[in-house]
Every structure is written in structure tokens, then in C-alpha cells.
Amino acid sequence: MNVPPQADRAAGAVPPAQQQSPSPDPGPSTTEATEATEPEEQSQEARAAQRELFAHAPGFILGSAAAFGGSLVGGAQHGVSGGQVTGDVFMGGKTEIHHYGAAAGPAYASGKIPRVRLDQLAGVFVETPAFTAALQRLCDERVLVLSGAHATGRSAAALMLLHRLGVPAVRALQPETSPAALAAQLARPGGHVLHDMPLSRNKPLRDTHLHSARDQLKASDGYLVITVENSPYLLGVTPAPWEPPEAEAVLRAHVAALRAEDDIESLLALAPVRDFLAHGHHRPAEAADFAEGLAAYDGSEEALGRLAGFGLAAVQKQCRTWLSDPALGLRDKAFLISLAVFDQAPYALAAELADKLFVHFQRLQHPEQPPEIPVFGPAVTDRLGLARAGGELRHETTEWGPVPQYMAQFSEERTPRALLTEVWTGHPSARPALVDWLKQLARDGRPLVRTRAAAATALLAAADLPSTMALLLDGWALSRSFGPRVTAANTLTLAQLLDAPVILRLLSQWCTDPHWARRWTAIRAFALLAPLRPDLAGRALDALAARARADDSSEAERHNLVESTALLLSAGSRREMLSELVRLLCLDTPAVRALALAAFVRACDNAEEHGLVEWYTEYGMHDAESARDLATLWRTALGDRTHTRQAMEALRTWLYVAERRADTAQALELLLPALVSTSADRDRLSHLLETLRAVDGGPRPAIADRLLKVLHPARPPAPSH
């Protein structure tokens, strides 16, 4: 089938009027950089854009649970749900990260870790000199801060320290416990663990906090282990350093739990095992994964081949072989690259878009010939076999509900990143075709396709940022159209998750760039990034406030700033974000004050799951500092003429939630008195409650009368109309 030059705009692409020009303008002139060039357009709400990104980005970037509104933070699902604890425990061949997060589910209280889980971990845990020293300190001091690098098993070590002491139970504290509130959580006897305590310049852990905790632990006969990454915010605190055990020791322990002791030495002597142990320093989770495959070894050539294929070095070698093999045709190579972009996505989508890439390759390699795509080709199983991939029928979530799809994915999860890195850096002559293809994907009408184009570009940026910026990113960021700018923001967000260099510095600079489109892109990227990297929420707020401080934004940019700042209140420690917004109210310019109030009101006007009203009900009302800051923001917004109307609407949203939830009603009973400092405040709230109608327009709901009694204890109830 011959393909004319423009025939590869397949069905499903957006209409031409909405498409980005294939060759973006190389740069704005001074006149073009003014706000007058900013188009008026209906842009996607920031919260909806965030959901779309989280729903469709590949798992190897976001982690195993790329779902918005859950507990996705820093690329891993974490939480306590249904009595099951998942975490940074290397057992059973899986990597599980122990976190107990505010967004993880409806419960914020500490939870007891099942004894069976501790016993399973004890069966494979490897003690080290660092562990022995830490255990002695914990026994002597009752409270221990365990400090180590990411993914080194420090969370598992914390659990085992308490387990080795023989405590009757181990409880996990919720991670938003502030240093000042730590002692109050330790009234029960036994062991307590606080995983990955969030520390910052404004919330350091001091030695005085540990002294208070130690006094409480002595009184209750308890012990506490706090895990942190290496942090400068430990003031007067000497942490116990954690270093992971050697990969061979972890491998031995896991194999011993699954195979007879007589088999261990012969298994460890296998050539693929020696090769694995010789390739650098493997994290405990990687050694545990390899142990699972090693324990399943049955002596066959097939099993030996599976072991030999394990490890990043083997993955990289395979990718180089695929791309450099002259016997492998362009269509097969295009399919491999497309599958890397659409890993864990419908096979049909990867195959369809692989043919589009094949067309670009043909035009590049044989410009004198019209591109040609065979109508029929190899069977699905053959193509997946070539790619060392598999497929299975799974349900894919769509806007209409779940539908069955045949999903394809590489057997080795590191293949997508290795393959895209190799084609970008090892085969630069393929770049023109790859760039044109990614631009085509970014214009596609399907959210999954656009998001995967951004994810692939993020991988390229991690491998070679200057080239990716020049060939793709900057053109999208400077676009007058909304879609390409969203793709640029998604790309920068995912690139930061992949630890691409200087992304944060670039975003901060773009927030004050002379060109409005770069500013828009950076502002949106900060909003998307903060829920995934809560540790960056403070930095994001500083950058957004710096842009607002200039006080020369267009109406569209002010709206983008408000939407993006509001999303920061769904990120990480809401407690710290509320405190920062209050600080901006007191110390900053009128423009920044307006941003803080508008963003707070926007965040409050949301009754969705995991919104601010749910957080306040389940956690914030129980924390004095959070309750005070939230009341300050509510009171200020309600009393500010510019924001009164929107604040009243947002408070009405909370009232409707309180009508459905008894615990929210109780929370509002505690909140409302704190919103009254003048008679005008009381009159404003009274008017809202007296005129409140049910969602369906019916009579005033009972929650209004209940709260009117809180405002006016001695006054008879107002008549309901």
C-alpha cells in the first residue's frame, strides 16, 4: 500500500485547525513575546489535565499504580488499606514500599502491621553491622532515626529493628505527623515506626522532639524508629546510618527461603548468577527479584536463558543488537520502538502507530520512493516473540467504562527506557524520523497517545536534554495552541521524575520568561509535578509566587497560576502548604496575596475524593496548627471583597459534604467559630446558612440549622422556607 505524504494523518487525529504546525516557529521576536499575542482559548482544567497524565503515563515512570486521587507520590503507590501493608520490604521477589500516606485512603490513624508480614520479612532479612549498631542504639535510647539512601531497604530495616526487640506489636504512624506532634502519637506500648518523615527548612526534626518522644516511650514502654533520606534538616540529631546488605547475601537469603539448602551453592555457581553479581551494586529489591527467578531454575536451557537475560546490562545489550542488526527490517525496528512507547498499552495501538513510524523511516532512508506499508504482516505472537514481550486480555478504563483490550508489554520492564535511550543516543541518524513521529503523536486526538508521546520525549530528555529541547520541547512550549503546551508540560513533569538534569532550574526560569507561552508551560508543569514529588511543592510555590509578584499577567495567565497553585494543596503535606499560604498573606505583595487566597478558595471548592474538605475532616481538624492556618485562610478569603463570593460558594460545597458525612459536620462545628472575629463575619455566615438550599433546590438542609445553633447558641432557629 503506497502512502502519500499526508496520508499518515489517520482517523483519530484532531482536526487540522487544531493541529500544531509541523515546523514550529524557531523563536519569538520582542513584539511576539508580548502578552498581546496570547490567544484566547478554552483550556483544559488543571485538575483534569493532572488526572489524564496520571491515568496514561507508563508505569515504569510513575510506578505500579499510576492513578490520580490515590496515593501516588514519587512514583510509587503507598498506603495501608484493608489491613495490608506494602512497602520497601524485599521479600517474595517483589519491591514493596512502606509508606502510610495522607492520600492513601480514608484512614489517617496509625495502623498495626500484621504479625505474619513481620515474620515473613524476618525469614529473608539480612543483618549487617549497620543493623547491629542501630539495634543497640534503639535498645539503649528507645528512639532512633535511621538515615539512608532511597530504595536501600531502610524501611524494612526499621521494621526488623523493632521485631528483633520482641515488642508485642508494631504500629505505623501516619507520615504527616509533625515533629512537634510526635510524642502525642506514642501512648501505646510496643513498637512504632514512622516511614520517610517529611522534613523541610520550616519543619526540621530537632533533638528536643526526640527528648519528648523518649520520655513518652519510657512511660508507655515503647520504642520508635523514624526513617529519613539523608537530610540536612536534622538539628542536633545524630541518625544511625543505614547501608544495605550485599546483593549476594540478599540473594542467598531469598533462595534459601524457596529452595533446599543443598541447592544453594550450585545455583550460585551458575554463570548467569556470577554475571549478575559482577555487574555493579544491585539494590536489595533487584537481588530479591533475581532470587525469585533463580529459585525457579529447573536445569533446562530455557531456564538458564531466562537467568542470562536478567539485568540491565543484558537489556541494554539486547536493545543494541535489535537496532544494529541489518537483518532486522525497518518495520520490525519501528514496532520495537513503538512498543517501547506504548508498553502496557493495547497491542493494536502500538502496531498501528508503529506503521506510522515505519513510514517516517522509509521517507528518511529512501526519499526517492513512496512509502509502502504491507496490508498484512506477521502474526501478533510472532511480533511479540521478536520483542521478547507478552500480551494478555485486560480491561482498559475508558470514559465509557472498562472495555476488554489485548495489552502488550515487554517481559523485562527496563526495556522501554533502554531501547528509547539507545535509539536516541546511539543512532542519531534516526532522529529526524523519530522527531516527526513524536510530533504526530502529540497531535493525536487520543489522550493515551498524547501522554505517551510526552513520556517518550521525557525519556529522550533524560538521555540528551539539549537535543530534545531544541528538536521537540521548546517548539511545543512556544506554541500558540493549547495542546502542544500541555504536551510540553507533561514532558517536563515526567522528565523530572526520571531525574533528567536541570529541569527544576529550567522551570523556575521559565516561570519568569518574557514569552507568555513558556511561562504557561512552566506554571502548569509545576502543578503536575508537585503531587508526584511532594518534596518539591514548596519550591513550586516559590516559583509561582515569583511570577505573581511581577503583577503583569494576563487574565488567562492569572487563571493558570491560580489553578496550578490550588493543585499544590493536593500535594504531599497539606499542613506545610497551608502554613506557606498564610505566610504569603502576611508578608508578600497584594498580587501574591490575591494568588494565595484565590488558590485556596479554588482548592476548597472541590468535593471530589481526597479533596481538601476530606483531608480536613480526617486529619486537619485534629492538628492545631493545620486547623489554625485553615481558619485564617477561610476567614481572610470570606472577608476580602475580591474573593467573598467565590469563598461563599466554596464553603457551600463543604456544607453539602457535611450534609452527607457526619464527621465533616462535626469538623465544621469546630471550624465555624474560628471564622468569626467580627460581627460582620457572623452576619455573613448566618446569611449563608439561612439562605442555604438543598442541592436539588429543596428546603434548607439540617446541617444549616445545626451550624446556626453553633453561631447563635441562644437564638431560636430561623424559619425554613
Summary of the structure (lengths in Angstrom):
residues: 721
radius of gyration: 28.1
end to end distance: 71.9
largest distance: 89.9
contacts: 2401
relative contact order: 0.08
helix: 57%
strand: 10%
